[in-house]
Amino acid sequence: MPLFEARGVTKRFGGLTALHRVDFALERGIASIIGPNGAGKTTLFNVFTGLYVPDEGSVTFRGQALLGLRPDQITTLGVCRTFQNIRLFANMTAIENVLVGMNSRITLGLWDVLSHSPRFRRAESDLAARALGLLDRVGLQANANLVARNLPYGDRRRLELARALASEPALLLLDEPTAGMTQGEAGSLMRLLRGLVADLELAIILIEHNMRVVMEVSDRVTVLDHGEKIAEGSPREVQASPRVIEAYLGRRGAVPRGAHGA
């Protein structure tokens, strides 16, 4: 049984079919979802994480149906995502942002919090230590007490990743994690993701526009066009697919390294 599986996912908005019978499965490693503008990639992510309910199809994680669950319930099960636009708490420090991400794993009762019981104090200390550890993993421990809005753009992206990891996911969905980064910053982030997969046995699904990143980091690539899956396979197989070339260029040629899609 795959860790994560979607079958026959269809989503309509009025007369527009944004997704048509899309199948997707992931057992391990890093999978990328790519496609031209309007291909349906973010809509698919929104179905995966409970923001949209599909008109048809099923989505399961570890064999459990996700359709009908709220996004926070899906996060508690072990599926977490980031968004295209950075959604940090801008006026909170880096470590405070990470601590917020741990909310779904905190089991303290109201009385523990109100009374500052020994259990509360132990938990508070443990959570702070773990938050620092996550900041260290993404290279931000030295900036733990900096307000998020004062961090450089690339560091804010890394902070989003640390906050997502704070929920202890088994599956991480990243929507354009390298958007706005230089090629060097993007390469550094991809090496970090590879390390997370190896160290934490984490599975990752990416929506990514940077074709160089996609081809270097992905174990498997799925291509959408006008809401339909048109290709799937290894990076090399997908890059050579005539249907993928046609979708990106409208003519025969090679898929450009910097091709973009939304």
PyMOL commands that set and color helices and strands:
alter all, ss='L'
color gray80, all
select helices_A, chain A and resi 41-48+71-77+94-101+103-105+110-115+118-137+141-143+148-150+153-165+183-200+211-217+235-239+242-249
alter helices_A, ss='H'
color red, helices_A
select strands_A, chain A and resi 4-13+16-26+30-34+56-61+64-65+79-81+171-175+203-207+220-225+228-233
alter strands_A, ss='S'
color yellow, strands_A
deselect
rebuild
show_as cartoon
